[in-house]
Amino acid sequence: MLTAIAALMLPLALMQASAPETGAPARTAERFAQCVAMIDEDAPQAYEEAMAWAAEAQSVGAYRCAAMALLAQDRFGEGARRLDSLGAAVNPAETATRAELFSQAGNAWLLGREPSRARSSFTRAITTVESDPSQLPDLLIDRARAYAMEENWRSAEEDLSRAIDIRPDNALALRLRAAARMHQSSFELAEADAQQAFTLATTQDDRVSAALVLGHVRESRRTGAPVDEQ
């Protein structure tokens, strides 16, 4: 099948084209937006269109849209592998694009309940942007979610603390660190984080989530055992 062959050719095609569709960045962006919009309407058709575009132009946007179309069909492993391969094949100078692709791959692995693979993808994203601390918090939070799925609470807490050091008012990081600390029976610290997360929450959904964690922490403190959040 043409699409399968095109997918296998991905790394070579991208290494041969450091700037896909050079000279037409606006058209590339427009075509990518159209492809992504099609995913909501007909994901299988969007995949076919994306792979036809990829065969024609070897565009990063085409391969990325194809991977996203797979994710929309709950084909998380396939989509995540495509995104990881794409991130590795993109010109190393394109650090922002590489980090985005690895991050997207990591989130796809999380959707597929593959936390170790997710952690690997997020680590590659973090390494890519290590020299720019402003980009690290979101990636550290994502990797902490992978650690939490593995019940590696200490590593999750460490990543979340790094994110909070860079962005102290991050309510999500504080809420997740509260849960990580609760699971390590650090109830007092967990309660302080959950309370601060609730105070900083800017939306109703965030307030509800923070209140739920705060309730879990207080129950854990009362009983002396972490609440099972599943």
PLY file of the C-alpha trace (Angstrom):
ply
format ascii 1.0
element vertex 230
property float x
property float y
property float z
element edge 229
property int vertex1
property int vertex2
end_header
0.00 0.00 0.00
1.30 3.48 -0.92
0.66 4.99 2.50
2.57 2.25 4.29
5.55 2.67 1.96
5.49 6.43 2.46
5.49 5.97 6.23
8.55 3.70 6.05
10.34 6.32 3.92
9.73 9.05 6.50
13.16 9.34 8.17
15.12 9.31 4.90
12.79 11.80 3.25
13.12 14.25 6.11
16.88 13.94 6.43
17.10 14.77 2.73
14.89 17.83 3.20
15.97 20.00 6.10
13.32 22.57 5.20
10.24 20.86 3.75
8.40 22.77 1.08
10.97 25.56 1.15
9.66 28.84 -0.15
6.04 28.22 0.70
5.75 28.27 4.52
2.38 30.03 4.47
0.93 27.47 2.08
2.35 24.64 4.18
0.79 26.06 7.34
-2.54 26.49 5.56
-2.49 22.95 4.24
-1.59 21.58 7.66
-4.50 23.51 9.24
-6.88 22.12 6.62
-5.61 18.61 7.23
-6.03 18.91 10.99
-9.53 20.32 10.55
-10.43 17.30 8.43
-9.49 14.97 11.29
-12.58 16.00 13.25
-14.80 15.30 10.26
-13.26 12.10 8.89
-10.04 10.86 10.51
-9.43 7.96 8.06
-9.83 10.29 5.10
-7.57 12.87 6.76
-4.93 10.16 7.14
-5.13 9.26 3.45
-4.96 12.92 2.42
-1.98 13.51 4.71
-0.06 10.54 3.35
-0.77 11.60 -0.23
0.61 15.03 0.67
3.63 13.37 2.29
4.35 11.34 -0.84
4.13 14.53 -2.89
6.15 16.91 -0.73
7.84 15.05 2.16
6.43 17.73 4.47
6.80 17.52 8.24
3.26 18.88 8.47
1.94 16.05 6.33
3.50 13.32 8.44
2.43 15.06 11.62
-1.16 15.33 10.44
-1.12 11.65 9.49
0.04 10.73 12.99
-2.65 12.92 14.53
-5.26 11.23 12.35
-4.15 7.87 13.75
-4.54 9.19 17.29
-8.07 10.33 16.47
-8.83 6.70 15.54
-7.50 5.52 18.93
-4.45 4.04 17.23
-2.24 5.53 19.92
0.80 3.31 19.55
1.03 3.83 15.80
0.57 7.57 16.11
3.08 7.88 18.94
5.73 5.92 17.03
5.23 8.15 13.99
5.64 11.28 16.11
8.76 9.95 17.85
10.30 9.07 14.47
9.37 12.45 13.08
10.92 14.28 16.02
14.15 12.31 15.61
14.29 12.98 11.87
13.64 16.72 11.88
16.65 19.02 11.46
18.34 19.20 14.91
18.43 23.00 14.61
14.62 23.04 14.71
14.55 22.58 18.48
11.04 23.93 19.06
9.52 21.63 16.43
11.45 18.62 17.72
10.32 19.29 21.29
6.69 19.67 20.19
6.78 16.38 18.32
8.38 14.45 21.19
5.89 16.01 23.60
2.99 15.07 21.34
4.38 11.54 21.13
4.62 11.36 24.90
1.01 12.39 25.34
-0.02 9.81 22.75
1.82 7.11 24.71
0.00 8.25 27.85
-3.32 7.86 26.05
-2.21 4.36 25.11
-1.34 3.62 28.77
2.35 3.22 27.95
3.99 5.37 30.65
7.56 4.16 30.17
7.44 5.03 26.47
5.80 8.34 27.34
8.57 9.10 29.81
11.19 8.41 27.15
9.52 10.77 24.68
9.15 13.53 27.25
12.79 13.12 28.27
13.83 13.63 24.66
11.72 16.79 24.53
13.24 18.06 27.78
16.76 17.39 26.53
15.99 19.24 23.31
15.02 22.47 25.11
17.21 22.15 28.21
18.99 25.41 27.42
15.72 27.38 27.53
14.19 27.01 31.02
11.04 28.90 30.03
9.97 25.93 27.91
10.64 23.29 30.54
7.69 23.49 33.00
5.03 21.99 30.74
7.35 19.18 29.65
8.37 18.43 33.23
4.70 18.30 34.24
4.00 15.88 31.41
6.89 13.63 32.39
5.68 13.74 36.00
2.32 12.42 34.78
4.16 9.49 33.20
6.05 8.84 36.43
2.77 8.99 38.36
1.20 6.43 36.04
4.14 4.19 36.93
3.60 5.04 40.62
7.12 6.47 40.77
6.00 9.24 43.09
9.47 10.45 44.09
10.52 11.13 40.49
7.15 12.73 39.78
7.64 15.06 42.74
11.15 15.98 41.59
9.97 16.96 38.11
7.05 18.92 39.51
9.32 20.75 41.95
11.60 21.73 39.06
8.59 23.03 37.15
7.39 25.02 40.17
10.86 26.49 40.71
10.65 27.94 37.20
6.94 28.84 37.30
5.90 29.18 40.96
2.22 29.99 40.34
1.49 26.89 38.29
-1.69 25.52 39.83
-1.56 22.26 37.85
1.98 21.47 38.98
1.07 22.22 42.58
-2.01 20.00 42.40
-0.08 17.12 40.90
2.74 17.54 43.42
0.16 17.42 46.21
-0.96 14.02 44.93
2.63 12.80 44.57
3.44 13.89 48.11
0.26 12.34 49.46
1.29 8.99 47.98
4.58 9.31 49.83
2.70 10.06 53.09
4.03 13.65 53.19
0.56 14.80 54.16
1.39 18.24 55.54
3.36 19.27 52.46
0.69 17.76 50.23
-2.04 19.75 51.93
-0.09 22.98 51.53
0.34 22.32 47.80
-3.32 21.41 47.32
-4.46 24.51 49.20
-2.20 26.74 47.10
-3.40 25.06 43.90
-6.99 25.80 44.91
-6.12 29.43 45.64
-4.40 29.87 42.28
-7.07 28.09 40.21
-8.59 30.37 37.58
-11.37 28.16 36.21
-14.20 26.22 37.80
-12.79 22.93 36.53
-9.39 23.72 38.06
-11.00 24.64 41.38
-12.99 21.41 41.42
-9.88 19.36 40.63
-7.85 21.12 43.33
-10.67 20.72 45.86
-10.84 17.00 45.07
-7.11 16.55 45.68
-7.34 18.62 48.84
-10.13 16.38 50.07
-8.07 13.28 49.31
-5.08 14.69 51.14
-7.11 15.56 54.21
-8.69 12.11 54.25
-5.25 10.56 53.89
-3.98 12.64 56.77
-6.95 11.56 58.91
-6.50 7.86 58.19
-2.73 7.79 57.86
-2.88 6.11 54.45
-2.92 7.63 50.94
-6.29 7.68 49.20
-6.51 5.48 46.10
-7.39 8.00 43.38
-8.37 5.40 40.78
0 1
1 2
2 3
3 4
4 5
5 6
6 7
7 8
8 9
9 10
10 11
11 12
12 13
13 14
14 15
15 16
16 17
17 18
18 19
19 20
20 21
21 22
22 23
23 24
24 25
25 26
26 27
27 28
28 29
29 30
30 31
31 32
32 33
33 34
34 35
35 36
36 37
37 38
38 39
39 40
40 41
41 42
42 43
43 44
44 45
45 46
46 47
47 48
48 49
49 50
50 51
51 52
52 53
53 54
54 55
55 56
56 57
57 58
58 59
59 60
60 61
61 62
62 63
63 64
64 65
65 66
66 67
67 68
68 69
69 70
70 71
71 72
72 73
73 74
74 75
75 76
76 77
77 78
78 79
79 80
80 81
81 82
82 83
83 84
84 85
85 86
86 87
87 88
88 89
89 90
90 91
91 92
92 93
93 94
94 95
95 96
96 97
97 98
98 99
99 100
100 101
101 102
102 103
103 104
104 105
105 106
106 107
107 108
108 109
109 110
110 111
111 112
112 113
113 114
114 115
115 116
116 117
117 118
118 119
119 120
120 121
121 122
122 123
123 124
124 125
125 126
126 127
127 128
128 129
129 130
130 131
131 132
132 133
133 134
134 135
135 136
136 137
137 138
138 139
139 140
140 141
141 142
142 143
143 144
144 145
145 146
146 147
147 148
148 149
149 150
150 151
151 152
152 153
153 154
154 155
155 156
156 157
157 158
158 159
159 160
160 161
161 162
162 163
163 164
164 165
165 166
166 167
167 168
168 169
169 170
170 171
171 172
172 173
173 174
174 175
175 176
176 177
177 178
178 179
179 180
180 181
181 182
182 183
183 184
184 185
185 186
186 187
187 188
188 189
189 190
190 191
191 192
192 193
193 194
194 195
195 196
196 197
197 198
198 199
199 200
200 201
201 202
202 203
203 204
204 205
205 206
206 207
207 208
208 209
209 210
210 211
211 212
212 213
213 214
214 215
215 216
216 217
217 218
218 219
219 220
220 221
221 222
222 223
223 224
224 225
225 226
226 227
227 228
228 229
